[in-house]
């Protein structure tokens, strides 16, 4: 069994598919078969679209906030690595000049 080539979809495409599933009243399985999508991906899109429709409870992050948090954590990790590298470089060159 050969694997399917991974495809990328925009947020607009995902939302359009979710709206199609909701408007037709088909099951996720039926819609996935009809649209040549994996059932897992379609279920995940349905779940991702759900919090956008309802207000978030206290303490619950919105999708945009989660994405920003993820981006900030990656940036923080990169900056820490750069700082550690510069500390080691400064120590190396201080030892060299002595």
C-alpha positions in Angstrom: 0.0 0.0 0.0 1.6 3.3 -1.1 1.4 6.4 1.0 -0.4 9.4 -0.2 1.6 12.5 -0.8 1.1 15.1 2.0 -1.0 18.0 0.9 -1.2 21.4 2.5 -4.5 23.3 3.0 -5.0 27.0 3.9 -7.2 27.9 6.8 -9.9 29.2 4.4 -10.0 25.8 2.7 -10.3 24.0 6.0 -13.1 26.2 7.1 -14.9 25.7 3.8 -14.7 22.0 4.2 -16.0 22.1 7.7 -18.9 24.3 6.6 -19.6 21.9 3.8 -19.8 18.9 6.2 -22.0 20.9 8.6 -24.4 22.1 5.9 -24.8 18.7 4.1 -25.4 16.8 7.3 -23.1 14.0 6.2 -21.0 12.0 8.6 -17.3 12.9 8.8 -16.5 9.5 7.3 -18.8 10.1 4.3 -17.5 13.7 3.7 -13.9 12.5 3.9 -14.5 9.8 1.3 -16.4 12.3 -0.9 -13.7 15.0 -0.7 -10.7 12.6 -0.8 -9.5 13.6 2.6 -8.4 11.5 5.6 -11.0 11.1 8.2 -8.5 12.0 10.9 -7.6 15.3 9.3 -11.3 16.2 8.8 -12.1 15.4 12.5 -9.1 17.6 13.6 -10.4 20.4 11.4 -13.9 20.1 12.9 -12.4 20.2 16.4 -10.2 23.2 15.5 -13.2 25.1 14.0 -15.3 24.5 17.1 -13.6 26.8 19.6 -13.8 29.7 17.1 -17.6 29.6 17.2 -18.0 29.6 21.0 -16.4 32.1 23.5 -13.5 30.8 25.5 -13.8 30.1 29.2 -11.5 31.8 31.7 -8.0 30.4 31.4 -8.6 28.7 28.1 -6.5 30.1 25.2 -7.9 30.9 21.8 -6.3 29.5 18.7 -4.5 32.7 18.0 -3.2 32.9 21.6 -1.9 29.3 21.4 -0.1 30.1 18.1 1.5 33.2 19.6 2.5 31.2 22.7 4.1 28.5 20.5 5.9 31.2 18.4 7.2 33.0 21.5 8.4 29.8 23.1 10.4 28.9 19.9 11.9 32.4 19.8 12.8 32.2 23.5 14.5 28.9 23.0 16.5 30.3 20.0 17.5 33.4 22.1 18.7 31.2 25.0 20.8 29.2 22.6 22.4 32.3 21.2 23.1 33.7 24.7 24.7 30.4 25.8 26.9 30.4 22.6 28.0 34.0 23.2 28.9 33.2 26.9 31.1 30.3 25.7 32.7 32.4 23.0 33.4 35.2 25.5 35.0 32.8 27.9 37.1 31.2 25.1 38.4 34.5 23.9 39.1 35.8 27.5 41.2 32.6 28.1 43.0 33.1 24.7 44.0 36.7 25.5 45.5 35.8 28.9 
